[in-house]
């Protein structure tokens, strides 16, 4: 399981011209699921991201977590995180989890964030999404479990 997280002032997802998800300050999480990933890994990743200290404290140091700042999360399914670009000019996605594995684990990950107390919105699995990200910092971090 891979995630690219971006600390944001706001974020949203639109599908077919309709805004389906929107958050204020927090994290936009681009989430990739591999074929061997498990619910336990999704739970571990959710806890790690909820507790990751990447928000500024009163001194401007990254000392606070998403939970500490009462931030929100926007989970965007993104199989392209598993792109293999070693050969040629066209990425291969053979290492991405198939939809029957990836969708339930994406849903489980978002649910795990909610159970931790993080208000969480989601993009639409398998849809062509327009993602608006107002990166704060910018702070962008790759996390893999």
Protein Blocks (a to p, Z undefined) as FASTA:
>chain_A
ZZdddddfbdcddeehiafbdcdedddddddddfkbcfklmmmmmmmmmmpccbccfkop
afbcfklnopacdddddfklmpcfkgcjbdcfklpccfklmmmmmmmmmmmmmmnopacd
dddehiacddddddehiacddddZZ
